[in-house]
Structure formats: structure tokens, C-alpha cells
Amino acid sequence: MKCPYCGEFDTRVLDSRSTQDSSAIRRRRQCVNCSNRFTTMEKTEEEPLVVIKRDGRRELFDPGKIIKGLLLAGRKRNIPLSQWEELVENLEQELRSSYVKEITADQIGDIILKKLRTIDEVAYVRFASVFRKFADVEAFKAELEDMLREKDELKKQGRL
């Protein structure tokens, strides 16, 4: 590892620790030439996750775009940012653990909607209205009726 102070390649590791989520290793190093200490992070290189947009374009998966959409959907709903970050982090882990390299935006949207329904119904409807591109009030009404029907089923089964 090259020393950031003097450029020497000969350094020694003083301490190694896993990060809290065990996704990386933090190493404390010391340069044998100038004796300065510095920290490095060693992380597994991940394969890029590609999103296929509705028009056929391909983009790299961007968690920030999803969080932005969730913040808009949950506007004035008193949902902490940490909950949105957790939802997106879980989504990304789910996608990576399934070993898919490409996924459609519609598939991502469907997964988010399933997770969002349990967090906040109003945010769910707002997100769905943009994601599903409701053409008119009738489409919006149909979505609400499906949601209410599903809620009634869960109540009958004692899961709500």
C-alpha cells in the first residue's frame, strides 16, 4: 500500500478490524519510511447492477434516485430518512443476493411497492400513482379498492 504522505510502498499493518456490518476491513497502517500513520478500507468489489428503463435504456442502479422518489411519496408523512435508507439498502441486498446483473425498472418498482405498503399507505398510493402512471381517477380508484380488499383479507386472517 502506497503511503499518502511520502509515496513509499513499504508499509506495515498495525491493526485490522471489520466494519460494523462486516462488509469491509479497516486497516491502520504505518509507513516504514516517514512513520506517518493512515487508514485504509478493504472492500469486496461488487458487480455493477444495471437497471433497464421502460424505454430500453440501461443505467447503473442508483439508490439515491429511489430515495428521492420515496421522499417525495412520503412528503409530510413523518417517516424518518433512516427508514427509507433501510428500505433501499434491503432492496439492493435482495437484488445482489439474487445474482441478477440486470433488472427492469418495473420489477424494482413492484418490489418497492410491496415494501412500501407495510410502511405507509399514503406514501404507497403516492408512489404507485407515479410508478403506475394512473391515466385517470378510475385507475386511481381501482388501486385503492385493491388495497382495501387486501386489507380486509388480512383482517379476516387475523394478520392485521
TAURSUL-V155083 format. One record per helix or strand of 3 or more residues. SS is the DSSP state (h for helix, s for strand). FROM is the first residue (numbers start at 1). LEN is the number of residues. If there is no record, write none. Layout:
ss:SS from:FROM len:LEN
ss:SS from:FROM len:LEN
//
This chain:
ss:s from:11 len:8
ss:s from:24 len:8
ss:s from:37 len:7
ss:s from:50 len:3
ss:s from:58 len:3
ss:h from:63 len:11
ss:h from:81 len:17
ss:s from:102 len:3
ss:h from:105 len:15
ss:h from:121 len:11
ss:h from:137 len:20
//
